[in-house]
Amino acid sequence: MVGREGLLLAGRKRAWLTRSAVARVWPLTLVIAAGLGLLLYVATTSLPYLIASPSGDAHLGSLNDCLSRRLAGVTRLGWAVAPDASRAAVFGPRVVAVCGEDGTHARLDVPGVTALAFDGDSHLWVAAGGHLLREQDGVLQTVGDIAPPEWLIGHAGGVVALDATGQLISVAPDGKVLGQAQVPGPGGRLSVGPGGVLAAVEWGGGFIIYDARTLELVRAEAPCAVEFLWWLDAEDQVLLACGASASPESPSPAALRVEVRTGTREPLPARTRAPARRLSGRALYVQGCDGFPCTATPP
């Protein structure tokens, strides 16, 4: 039987234990609260950074920062980068923004834009409302009429365009048509190689190479089921990502390096390669990044 003093001692002991437990729990509560606060801080401060991450690009960050300020609140539909990455442009439904590394910038009201490109002299070209416009002295001037292109890419002497019907056309700065060709069907993907000398259309699981200026045929073949084509640093070399072969007896390589003038092929090992465009005037690959151009890993 416990006496009065024993009960008092037991009560004091329980109270001490309770205070001790609270003392231990309180710092833990502070740690948890601090952790949650830090998590909330990181979430609220990192999310805008992630959204604006194109501005942190090592090569194109300053241009993207400029473009984002010119196009605040505008839906971004497409972009283009000058051959040497000295300029970049982004367009929305009714506006085009263009920025340069030298600090120049402009916001141009152009309704109905469908494509942008920079030519070999880093002049901006815009396809809009059935017209082809070229930048001259900071103003877009109409150089001709054109069907809305699926692709518009600059070359050494102007631009080359590919429309939804497979019509390929090369245009000089004064609007003169330098060459025309017909791709066998729609759905092609157009690109131009180093120096703006050669152009490629990926179509039907193969590729077609043209002289970018005259559109004279250089090579057309399907050495594998081509899924993507990258231009390499040599002006006549491409890298092909190959799909699985339809015949188990004749397996396809994962990738091929092809010299487009001679047809020489070299199988390459499989690895992850992101779709990207190589700039024609600089060994730099770019890809879309939240509606802006961003540096991509070389293939």
Rosetta silent file (secondary structure, phi, psi, omega in degrees, C-alpha in Angstrom):
SEQUENCE: MVGREGLLLAGRKRAWLTRSAVARVWPLTLVIAAGLGLLLYVATTSLPYLIASPSGDAHLGSLNDCLSRRLAGVTRLGWAVAPDASRAAVFGPRVVAVCGEDGTHARLDVPGVTALAFDGDSHLWVAAGGHLLREQDGVLQTVGDIAPPEWLIGHAGGVVALDATGQLISVAPDGKVLGQAQVPGPGGRLSVGPGGVLAAVEWGGGFIIYDARTLELVRAEAPCAVEFLWWLDAEDQVLLACGASASPESPSPAALRVEVRTGTREPLPARTRAPARRLSGRALYVQGCDGFPCTATPP
SCORE:     score description
SCORE:     0.000 S_00000001
   1 L     0.000  131.816 -176.273    0.000    0.000    0.000 S_00000001
   2 L   -94.923  131.861 -179.754    1.424    3.346   -1.004 S_00000001
   3 L   -82.301 -178.046 -177.601    1.232    6.214    1.448 S_00000001
   4 H   -60.518  -42.650 -179.777    0.465    9.891    0.815 S_00000001
   5 H   -64.078  -37.690  178.578    4.171   10.723    0.393 S_00000001
   6 H   -64.287  -39.087  178.853    4.544    7.860   -2.082 S_00000001
   7 H   -66.417  -40.418  178.076    1.626    9.145   -4.121 S_00000001
   8 H   -62.832  -44.323  179.174    3.081   12.656   -4.141 S_00000001
   9 H   -62.504  -41.923  179.332    6.479   11.331   -5.260 S_00000001
  10 H   -63.933  -39.848  178.755    4.838    9.237   -7.961 S_00000001
  11 H   -64.713  -42.656  177.812    2.847   12.262   -9.122 S_00000001
  12 H   -62.144  -39.411 -179.388    5.970   14.418   -9.252 S_00000001
  13 H   -63.828  -42.727  178.911    7.773   11.678  -11.185 S_00000001
  14 H   -64.463  -40.890  178.794    4.950   11.447  -13.729 S_00000001
  15 H   -62.518  -41.329  178.472    4.906   15.231  -14.093 S_00000001
  16 H   -63.607  -42.672  178.538    8.668   15.251  -14.615 S_00000001
  17 H   -62.455  -39.557  179.702    8.398   12.495  -17.192 S_00000001
  18 H   -63.913  -47.093  178.440    5.638   14.420  -18.991 S_00000001
  19 H   -61.881  -36.482  179.532    7.695   17.625  -19.025 S_00000001
  20 H   -66.365  -41.510  179.140   10.707   15.609  -20.231 S_00000001
  21 H   -64.796  -42.198  178.143    8.673   14.041  -23.031 S_00000001
  22 H   -62.753  -39.770  179.463    7.327   17.444  -24.051 S_00000001
  23 H   -62.509  -34.985  178.606   10.861   18.823  -23.979 S_00000001
  24 H   -76.575  -37.411 -177.635   11.951   16.073  -26.318 S_00000001
  25 H   -71.269  -36.112 -175.421    8.909   16.386  -28.598 S_00000001
  26 H   -59.410  -49.519  175.541    9.093   20.199  -28.853 S_00000001
  27 H   -60.340  -36.409  178.752   12.490   20.321  -30.630 S_00000001
  28 H   -63.807  -39.503  177.345   11.274   17.516  -32.913 S_00000001
  29 H   -62.119  -41.321  177.193    8.180   19.593  -33.720 S_00000001
  30 H   -61.086  -41.742  179.755   10.429   22.532  -34.534 S_00000001
  31 H   -62.889  -44.269 -179.623   12.522   20.347  -36.842 S_00000001
  32 H   -63.455  -44.790 -179.471    9.402   19.075  -38.626 S_00000001
  33 H   -62.792  -41.764  179.218    8.008   22.590  -38.944 S_00000001
  34 H   -63.759  -39.513  178.969   11.316   23.883  -40.231 S_00000001
  35 H   -64.122  -42.683  177.933   11.474   21.029  -42.710 S_00000001
  36 H   -65.070  -39.131  177.441    7.972   21.732  -43.977 S_00000001
  37 H   -63.295  -41.619  178.111    8.795   25.417  -44.219 S_00000001
  38 H   -64.440  -41.136  179.017   11.924   24.647  -46.207 S_00000001
  39 H   -62.468  -42.457  178.559    9.963   22.328  -48.476 S_00000001
  40 H   -64.422  -39.546  178.963    7.352   25.041  -49.050 S_00000001
  41 H   -63.503  -46.001 -179.702   10.092   27.601  -49.744 S_00000001
  42 H   -62.270  -42.891 -178.860   11.802   25.305  -52.243 S_00000001
  43 H   -62.616  -44.988 -174.659    8.485   24.509  -53.935 S_00000001
  44 H   -77.508  -24.779  179.611    7.420   28.135  -54.242 S_00000001
  45 H   -94.322  -27.880 -177.928   10.810   29.443  -55.322 S_00000001
  46 H   -80.505  -32.207 -175.974   11.876   26.548  -57.563 S_00000001
  47 H   -60.629  -48.387  175.080    8.648   26.308  -59.556 S_00000001
  48 H   -60.275  -35.246  179.118    9.030   29.726  -61.228 S_00000001
  49 H   -64.021  -42.190 -179.832   12.667   28.878  -61.854 S_00000001
  50 H   -65.137  -40.001  179.150   11.701   25.626  -63.566 S_00000001
  51 H   -63.698  -36.801 -177.900    9.095   27.411  -65.647 S_00000001
  52 L   -96.981   18.105 -174.014   11.677   30.024  -66.661 S_00000001
  53 H   -57.845  -28.193  176.341   14.513   27.499  -67.019 S_00000001
  54 H   -55.634  -26.347  179.104   15.231   28.396  -70.682 S_00000001
  55 H   -70.451  -17.865  178.344   16.721   31.632  -69.317 S_00000001
  56 H   -91.868    5.969 -179.459   19.353   29.560  -67.521 S_00000001
  57 L   -63.854  134.722 -175.130   20.585   27.939  -70.745 S_00000001
  58 L   -62.402  -33.195 -175.997   24.367   28.229  -71.047 S_00000001
  59 L  -104.215  -33.314 -172.636   24.281   29.312  -74.714 S_00000001
  60 L  -116.885    7.467 -174.567   20.817   30.771  -75.282 S_00000001
  61 H   -59.950  -45.286 -178.103   19.823   31.959  -71.805 S_00000001
  62 H   -66.233  -36.903  177.397   20.263   35.698  -72.375 S_00000001
  63 H   -66.618  -42.434  179.681   18.287   35.518  -75.625 S_00000001
  64 H   -66.315  -36.331  177.011   15.493   33.543  -73.954 S_00000001
  65 H   -62.365  -43.384  177.247   15.371   35.994  -71.073 S_00000001
  66 H   -63.544  -45.827 -178.993   14.939   38.824  -73.563 S_00000001
  67 H   -63.780  -39.111 -179.244   12.305   36.906  -75.537 S_00000001
  68 H   -64.293  -34.258  177.712   10.320   36.015  -72.422 S_00000001
  69 H   -73.295  -34.749  178.495   10.068   39.698  -71.512 S_00000001
  70 H   -71.507  -27.636 -174.214    8.969   40.660  -75.026 S_00000001
  71 L  -114.228   27.890 -179.662    6.321   37.892  -75.068 S_00000001
  72 L   -56.473  125.595  177.951    5.004   38.043  -71.497 S_00000001
  73 L    79.861    5.008 -178.386    1.540   36.509  -71.409 S_00000001
  74 L  -103.889  135.527  175.249    1.642   35.403  -75.068 S_00000001
  75 L   -67.300  127.707 -177.329    1.180   31.792  -76.157 S_00000001
  76 L   -93.283  124.297 -174.407    4.412   30.627  -77.808 S_00000001
  77 L  -109.051  -20.129 -178.552    3.862   28.675  -81.035 S_00000001
  78 E  -175.638  168.003 -175.878    7.337   28.346  -82.565 S_00000001
  79 E  -148.549  166.859  175.078   10.926   29.570  -82.554 S_00000001
  80 E  -151.862  152.322  178.836   14.035   29.997  -84.680 S_00000001
  81 E  -128.785  137.186  177.300   17.740   30.556  -83.990 S_00000001
  82 L   -61.960  155.345 -176.518   20.267   32.316  -86.229 S_00000001
  83 L   -54.504  -32.898  179.827   22.990   30.080  -87.717 S_00000001
  84 L  -101.876   10.603 -179.970   25.611   31.381  -85.269 S_00000001
  85 L    64.090   21.510  178.773   23.180   31.625  -82.309 S_00000001
  86 L   -82.700  -16.469 -179.911   23.599   35.411  -82.235 S_00000001
  87 E  -141.881  157.020  175.196   19.849   35.980  -82.570 S_00000001
  88 E  -149.492  154.907 -179.994   16.646   34.125  -81.759 S_00000001
  89 E  -140.981  149.810  176.504   12.960   34.672  -82.389 S_00000001
  90 E  -136.367  142.518  178.520    9.684   33.300  -81.010 S_00000001
  91 E  -123.687  151.931  172.961    6.190   33.825  -82.382 S_00000001
  92 L  -118.649 -167.347 -176.398    2.668   33.768  -80.989 S_00000001
  93 L   -59.080  -32.583 -176.360   -0.735   34.015  -82.695 S_00000001
  94 L  -136.865   12.693 -174.068   -0.283   37.690  -83.651 S_00000001
  95 E  -147.157  149.239  174.502    3.213   38.726  -82.628 S_00000001
  96 E  -124.978  131.804  174.171    6.884   37.942  -83.268 S_00000001
  97 E  -113.017  137.741  178.798    9.649   38.754  -80.795 S_00000001
  98 E  -135.610  135.312 -178.649   13.291   38.820  -81.870 S_00000001
  99 E  -133.619  148.631  178.714   16.360   39.383  -79.672 S_00000001
 100 E  -123.159  156.492  178.091   20.083   39.619  -80.352 S_00000001
 101 L   -63.698  -21.697  179.679   23.189   39.050  -78.272 S_00000001
 102 L   -81.276    5.106  178.084   24.128   42.680  -78.931 S_00000001
 103 L    94.326   -6.831  178.367   21.136   43.810  -76.877 S_00000001
 104 L   -72.867  149.094  178.120   18.856   44.641  -79.798 S_00000001
 105 E  -158.498  157.050  179.139   15.263   43.481  -79.562 S_00000001
 106 E  -154.206  151.362  172.876   11.917   44.009  -81.258 S_00000001
 107 E  -124.319  115.560 -172.701    8.292   43.017  -80.904 S_00000001
 108 E  -111.931  130.938  176.807    6.542   42.887  -84.270 S_00000001
 109 E   -84.017  107.316 -178.664    2.790   42.687  -84.802 S_00000001
 110 L  -138.044  101.845  179.726    2.305   40.012  -87.455 S_00000001
 111 L   -74.215  147.924  172.448   -1.022   38.105  -87.497 S_00000001
 112 L    75.766   25.682  179.770   -1.246   34.554  -88.792 S_00000001
 113 E   -67.860  135.413  177.090    2.413   33.522  -88.434 S_00000001
 114 E  -118.333  -18.943 -178.179    3.028   29.857  -89.223 S_00000001
 115 E  -162.647  153.907  176.190    6.837   29.627  -89.369 S_00000001
 116 E  -131.336  156.088  173.140   10.104   31.510  -88.732 S_00000001
 117 E  -161.513  156.882  170.207   13.680   31.106  -89.976 S_00000001
 118 E  -113.649  135.669  178.272   17.003   32.940  -90.122 S_00000001
 119 L   -85.250 -174.418 -176.699   19.010   32.863  -93.350 S_00000001
 120 L   -62.455  -20.735  177.333   22.785   32.618  -93.690 S_00000001
 121 L   -97.106   11.901  178.959   23.118   36.363  -93.021 S_00000001
 122 L    64.282   25.083  171.888   21.020   36.060  -89.836 S_00000001
 123 L   -85.171  140.062 -179.022   18.096   37.987  -91.336 S_00000001
 124 E   -80.792  136.140  172.761   14.702   36.913  -90.027 S_00000001
 125 E  -117.363  143.548 -179.007   12.111   35.410  -92.397 S_00000001
 126 E  -134.478  131.394  171.228    8.443   35.023  -91.488 S_00000001
 127 E  -101.204  120.715 -176.580    5.680   33.047  -93.200 S_00000001
 128 E  -153.596  131.394  173.813    2.314   34.628  -92.378 S_00000001
 129 L    56.929   34.802  179.910   -1.087   34.857  -94.051 S_00000001
 130 L    80.359    7.341  179.660    0.081   33.333  -97.314 S_00000001
 131 E  -119.784  152.884  174.450    3.012   35.749  -97.597 S_00000001
 132 E  -110.948  121.476 -176.842    6.754   35.347  -97.129 S_00000001
 133 E  -116.382  147.291  177.604    8.401   38.288  -95.387 S_00000001
 134 E  -128.113  139.675  179.489   12.077   39.085  -94.836 S_00000001
 135 E   -73.177  130.712  176.681   13.599   41.414  -92.277 S_00000001
 136 E  -144.592  118.707 -178.880   15.383   44.438  -93.747 S_00000001
 137 L    55.124   40.670  176.502   16.580   47.360  -91.613 S_00000001
 138 L    79.677    2.887 -178.646   14.433   46.184  -88.716 S_00000001
 139 E  -122.236  140.868  175.838   11.253   45.979  -90.827 S_00000001
 140 E   -84.648  122.305 -179.406    9.549   42.915  -92.296 S_00000001
 141 E  -117.169  137.998 -179.889    9.064   43.336  -96.037 S_00000001
 142 E   -70.907  129.003  177.790    7.025   41.028  -98.278 S_00000001
 143 E  -111.781   -7.680  178.808    9.170   39.179 -100.808 S_00000001
 144 E   166.528  176.635  176.984    6.467   36.918 -102.268 S_00000001
 145 E  -100.791  148.883 -176.716    3.464   34.710 -101.723 S_00000001
 146 L  -154.072  143.326  172.167    3.774   31.201 -100.342 S_00000001
 147 L   -66.144  143.450 -178.392    1.545   28.354  -99.235 S_00000001
 148 L   -52.679  116.484 -175.831    1.697   28.018  -95.429 S_00000001
 149 E   -80.835  145.280  170.039    4.847   25.963  -94.887 S_00000001
 150 E   -74.738  -33.254 -179.801    5.131   23.035  -92.514 S_00000001
 151 E  -137.950  140.101  174.384    8.858   23.827  -92.319 S_00000001
 152 E  -136.458  116.835 -174.031   10.860   26.974  -93.053 S_00000001
 153 E  -131.426  137.416  177.785   14.660   26.704  -92.761 S_00000001
 154 E   -79.036  148.785  171.790   17.400   29.158  -93.704 S_00000001
 155 E  -130.945 -173.834 -172.365   20.282   28.258  -96.021 S_00000001
 156 L   -62.314  -27.952 -175.477   23.380   30.071  -97.250 S_00000001
 157 L  -121.792   22.324 -179.052   21.484   32.040  -99.906 S_00000001
 158 E   150.044 -134.594  177.638   17.961   32.435  -98.520 S_00000001
 159 E  -137.171  160.307  173.192   15.407   29.984  -97.172 S_00000001
 160 E  -126.245  137.592 -176.104   13.864   26.675  -98.156 S_00000001
 161 E  -125.186  146.640  176.792   10.248   25.822  -97.340 S_00000001
 162 E  -127.748  122.388 -178.565    8.279   22.570  -97.283 S_00000001
 163 E   -99.920 -179.152 -173.534    4.474   22.692  -97.325 S_00000001
 164 L   -68.227  -18.159  179.530    1.833   20.136  -96.399 S_00000001
 165 L   -89.757   -3.766 -176.715    1.571   18.800  -99.967 S_00000001
 166 L    91.895    8.428  177.743    5.289   17.970 -100.149 S_00000001
 167 E   -77.155  126.746 -179.326    6.167   21.004 -102.291 S_00000001
 168 E  -113.187  131.566 -177.256    9.742   22.146 -101.623 S_00000001
 169 E  -141.572  137.539  177.293   10.850   25.636 -102.676 S_00000001
 170 E  -109.874  131.255 -173.476   14.074   27.623 -102.284 S_00000001
 171 E  -127.180  135.292  177.059   13.787   31.434 -102.208 S_00000001
 172 L   -83.423  164.414  179.906   16.471   34.151 -102.473 S_00000001
 173 L   -55.781  -28.580  179.482   16.433   37.350 -100.359 S_00000001
 174 L   -87.924    5.208  179.056   14.900   39.304 -103.253 S_00000001
 175 L    93.706   -5.075  179.566   12.054   36.789 -103.587 S_00000001
 176 L   -67.680  136.093  176.547   13.472   34.999 -106.607 S_00000001
 177 E   -79.549  118.360 -177.557   12.692   31.279 -106.711 S_00000001
 178 E   -88.846  -24.483 -179.351   16.025   29.441 -106.793 S_00000001
 179 E  -176.190  156.696  177.302   14.645   25.923 -107.091 S_00000001
 180 E  -139.625  149.761  176.760   11.649   23.678 -106.655 S_00000001
 181 E  -152.526  160.732  179.399   11.164   19.982 -105.943 S_00000001
 182 E  -120.195  114.706  173.089    8.327   17.640 -105.054 S_00000001
 183 L   -72.501  144.034 -174.203    8.684   15.273 -102.126 S_00000001
 184 L   -55.471  -21.924 -179.968    6.729   12.059 -102.848 S_00000001
 185 L  -166.618  176.721 -179.669    4.136   12.797 -100.166 S_00000001
 186 L   -75.977  173.928  174.385    3.223   14.860  -97.108 S_00000001
 187 L    88.985   13.394  179.046    4.590   14.424  -93.600 S_00000001
 188 L   -79.574  160.702  177.008    8.261   15.164  -94.310 S_00000001
 189 E  -121.914  124.139 -171.711   10.672   16.803  -91.858 S_00000001
 190 E  -101.817  141.123  174.414   13.070   19.398  -93.282 S_00000001
 191 E  -151.577  159.879  179.323   16.548   20.333  -92.032 S_00000001
 192 E  -125.803  140.507 -175.387   19.677   22.052  -93.367 S_00000001
 193 L   -88.501 -175.340 -178.097   23.260   21.009  -92.682 S_00000001
 194 H   -54.908  137.302 -179.826   26.458   22.873  -91.760 S_00000001
 195 H    78.502   -4.044 -178.519   27.152   25.908  -93.887 S_00000001
 196 H    65.071   29.748 -174.356   23.609   25.861  -95.241 S_00000001
 197 L   -90.736  -44.072 -176.473   24.843   23.870  -98.246 S_00000001
 198 E  -118.510  150.373  177.009   22.673   20.737  -98.186 S_00000001
 199 E  -123.399  146.800  179.034   19.081   20.139  -97.145 S_00000001
 200 E  -125.240  140.625  170.776   17.463   16.902  -95.988 S_00000001
 201 E  -120.351  120.029  173.302   13.858   15.763  -95.974 S_00000001
 202 E   -86.275  123.660 -175.717   13.038   12.740  -93.837 S_00000001
 203 E  -154.166  135.640  172.669   10.114   11.001  -95.470 S_00000001
 204 L    60.026   30.361 -179.732    8.564    7.534  -95.572 S_00000001
 205 L    81.504    6.824  176.007   11.233    5.903  -93.392 S_00000001
 206 E  -133.098 -163.136  177.792   14.066    7.177  -95.591 S_00000001
 207 E  -143.819  153.822  178.065   15.746   10.448  -96.435 S_00000001
 208 E  -127.729  129.887 -179.469   16.232   12.704  -99.445 S_00000001
 209 E  -110.685  132.917  178.718   19.197   15.076  -99.763 S_00000001
 210 E  -124.864  156.671  162.547   19.095   18.198 -101.937 S_00000001
 211 E   -66.417  123.639 -171.248   21.393   21.050 -102.758 S_00000001
 212 L   -64.064  -31.815 -176.880   19.828   23.597 -100.392 S_00000001
 213 L   -81.242  -50.046 -173.871   20.014   26.480 -102.870 S_00000001
 214 L   -95.871  -16.346 -176.080   18.979   24.860 -106.173 S_00000001
 215 L    63.984   26.135  170.607   17.124   21.812 -104.766 S_00000001
 216 L   -70.607  138.663 -177.183   18.972   19.533 -107.159 S_00000001
 217 E   -69.179  132.213  176.691   18.738   15.948 -105.938 S_00000001
 218 E  -105.780  -46.766  179.801   21.898   14.617 -104.248 S_00000001
 219 E  -161.344  144.920  173.477   20.732   11.305 -102.751 S_00000001
 220 E  -141.801  119.822  179.180   17.524    9.485 -101.857 S_00000001
 221 E  -162.611  171.320  177.028   17.539    6.190  -99.990 S_00000001
 222 L  -135.451   79.523 -178.527   16.304    4.241  -96.986 S_00000001
 223 L   -68.991  -14.894  173.847   19.281    2.334  -95.545 S_00000001
 224 L  -159.709 -179.662  176.089   17.117    1.545  -92.513 S_00000001
 225 L   -78.695   89.903 -171.608   13.732    2.575  -91.116 S_00000001
 226 E   -68.153  123.779  177.683   14.810    6.152  -90.442 S_00000001
 227 E  -102.887  -28.920  176.834   13.207    7.618  -87.330 S_00000001
 228 E  -160.383  150.355 -179.985   15.308   10.793  -87.040 S_00000001
 229 E  -126.455  128.189  173.058   18.166   12.490  -88.866 S_00000001
 230 E  -113.676  136.767  169.371   20.854   14.680  -87.322 S_00000001
 231 E   -78.691  138.435  177.041   23.388   16.677  -89.312 S_00000001
 232 L   -98.484 -176.115 -172.929   26.952   16.165  -88.087 S_00000001
 233 L   -69.280  -32.318  174.607   29.826   18.662  -88.187 S_00000001
 234 L   -74.833  137.439 -171.997   30.980   17.637  -91.658 S_00000001
 235 L   -65.839  -15.813 -178.026   28.653   19.229  -94.230 S_00000001
 236 L  -115.132   20.003 -179.495   28.018   15.920  -96.016 S_00000001
 237 E  -120.575  137.001  175.507   27.520   13.604  -93.023 S_00000001
 238 E  -128.710  157.742  173.798   24.296   12.688  -91.221 S_00000001
 239 E  -114.223  130.142 -177.846   23.444   10.401  -88.337 S_00000001
 240 E  -112.144  131.054  168.348   20.331    8.268  -88.656 S_00000001
 241 E   -88.269  125.098 -173.807   18.321    6.751  -85.821 S_00000001
 242 E  -105.926  135.759  174.079   17.031    3.425  -87.137 S_00000001
 243 L   -80.061  175.288 -179.425   13.844    1.672  -86.141 S_00000001
 244 L   -65.116  144.087  179.039   13.509   -2.071  -85.704 S_00000001
 245 L   -73.627  144.873  178.047   13.844   -4.154  -88.833 S_00000001
 246 L   -74.219  -18.176 -178.076   10.724   -5.815  -90.216 S_00000001
 247 L  -112.197  116.661  177.904   12.759   -8.963  -90.894 S_00000001
 248 L   -59.761  -26.865 -179.100   14.241  -10.876  -87.907 S_00000001
 249 L   -74.885  -20.104 -179.686   16.736  -12.445  -90.334 S_00000001
 250 L  -127.309   74.739 -177.627   18.108   -9.013  -91.280 S_00000001
 251 L   -62.461  144.883 -179.284   18.368   -6.984  -88.068 S_00000001
 252 L   -92.830  144.624  174.285   18.817   -3.234  -88.478 S_00000001
 253 L   -66.818  157.492  179.243   21.598   -1.304  -86.733 S_00000001
 254 L   -68.267  -32.863 -178.572   20.521    1.093  -83.985 S_00000001
 255 E  -155.237  155.198  178.704   22.107    4.020  -85.822 S_00000001
 256 E  -134.216  137.965  167.179   24.039    4.770  -88.985 S_00000001
 257 E   -99.532  127.480 -174.043   26.507    7.468  -89.943 S_00000001
 258 E  -126.035  132.178  169.491   26.102    8.195  -93.657 S_00000001
 259 E   -88.427  112.336 -166.843   28.181   10.270  -96.070 S_00000001
 260 L   -72.940  -21.710  179.355   25.381   11.591  -98.229 S_00000001
 261 L   -81.382  -33.470 -177.968   27.435   12.286 -101.365 S_00000001
 262 L  -103.561  -21.271 -176.691   29.042    8.834 -101.556 S_00000001
 263 L    84.361    3.153  179.494   26.508    6.715  -99.663 S_00000001
 264 L   -62.504  134.369 -176.607   29.197    5.281  -97.361 S_00000001
 265 E  -123.214  147.310  176.635   27.639    3.923  -94.151 S_00000001
 266 E  -137.474  116.601  177.684   28.999    3.135  -90.705 S_00000001
 267 E   -65.245  144.490  178.744   26.896    1.365  -88.045 S_00000001
 268 E  -125.623  151.732 -178.473   26.944    3.009  -84.621 S_00000001
 269 L   -69.286  158.587  178.784   26.047    1.557  -81.200 S_00000001
 270 L   -74.120  139.263  169.542   22.696    2.181  -79.579 S_00000001
 271 L  -164.823  166.099 -178.962   22.376    4.956  -77.009 S_00000001
 272 L   -71.710  123.997  178.437   19.847    7.602  -76.049 S_00000001
 273 L  -131.919  119.715 -177.792   19.853   10.463  -78.557 S_00000001
 274 L   -81.597  137.685  174.374   17.393   13.326  -78.209 S_00000001
 275 L   -57.741  130.835 -178.289   15.825   14.796  -81.374 S_00000001
 276 L  -161.094  160.685  176.845   17.507   18.165  -82.024 S_00000001
 277 E  -105.559  139.429  172.984   18.573   20.513  -84.815 S_00000001
 278 E   -91.835  133.774  176.110   22.175   21.446  -85.502 S_00000001
 279 L   -67.976  143.074 -175.310   22.723   25.116  -86.285 S_00000001
 280 L   -75.551  -19.315 -177.797   24.141   25.588  -89.775 S_00000001
 281 L  -111.208    4.590 -176.647   26.750   28.135  -88.664 S_00000001
 282 L  -157.653  142.302 -179.597   27.859   26.710  -85.327 S_00000001
 283 L   -77.252   71.279 -178.158   28.397   23.257  -83.832 S_00000001
 284 L  -140.392  131.661  178.438   25.462   23.646  -81.468 S_00000001
 285 E  -102.432  139.911 -178.163   22.307   21.537  -81.236 S_00000001
 286 E  -130.462  155.778  178.371   19.013   23.077  -80.143 S_00000001
 287 E  -149.049  164.725  179.203   15.577   21.789  -79.239 S_00000001
 288 E   -69.757  142.226 -175.640   12.252   23.189  -78.033 S_00000001
 289 E  -148.491   93.979 -178.641   12.079   24.046  -74.328 S_00000001
 290 L    56.331   38.330  178.401    8.782   25.445  -72.986 S_00000001
 291 L    85.002    2.366  176.729    8.258   27.294  -76.258 S_00000001
 292 E  -118.560  162.922  173.147   11.822   28.627  -76.404 S_00000001
 293 E   -83.135  135.892  178.256   14.970   27.231  -78.066 S_00000001
 294 E  -131.914  153.869  177.494   17.363   25.472  -75.673 S_00000001
 295 E   -64.606  137.026  178.893   20.745   23.810  -76.059 S_00000001
 296 E  -115.961  159.474  177.530   20.529   20.059  -76.667 S_00000001
 297 L   -73.540  132.000  178.215   23.045   17.271  -76.163 S_00000001
 298 L   -58.828  148.261 -176.959   24.891   16.366  -79.375 S_00000001
 299 L   -73.481    0.000    0.000   23.831   12.999  -80.780 S_00000001
